[in-house]
């Protein structure tokens, strides 16, 4: 008997969006050598 897929926890969509935003920011820094944050910048916990 097949089980229905588990639904992501509440707030998962926002978490995934914040992770993608973080990855884009890190990619800018890694590939282009710059970022749009003022120093000293502290990454908030996800």
C-alpha positions in Angstrom: 0.0 0.0 0.0 1.5 3.4 -1.0 1.9 6.1 1.5 1.1 9.7 0.5 4.2 12.0 0.4 5.0 13.8 3.6 4.2 17.4 3.5 7.1 19.8 4.4 6.8 21.5 7.8 5.1 24.8 8.1 7.4 27.6 7.1 9.5 25.4 4.8 8.9 27.5 1.8 10.3 30.6 3.5 13.3 28.6 4.8 14.0 27.4 1.2 13.7 30.9 -0.2 16.1 32.3 2.4 18.6 29.5 1.6 18.4 30.3 -2.1 19.0 34.0 -1.3 22.0 33.1 0.8 23.4 30.9 -2.0 23.0 33.7 -4.6 24.8 36.1 -2.3 27.6 33.7 -1.7 27.8 33.0 -5.4 28.3 36.7 -6.1 31.1 36.8 -3.6 32.7 33.6 -4.8 32.4 34.1 -8.6 32.6 37.9 -8.9 34.6 38.8 -5.8 32.1 41.3 -4.3 29.1 41.3 -2.1 26.4 44.0 -1.4 26.9 44.0 2.4 28.5 46.6 4.6 31.3 45.4 6.8 31.2 44.0 9.4 28.3 41.8 8.2 27.0 39.0 10.3 25.0 36.2 8.6 21.8 35.5 10.6 20.9 31.9 11.4 18.5 30.2 9.1 
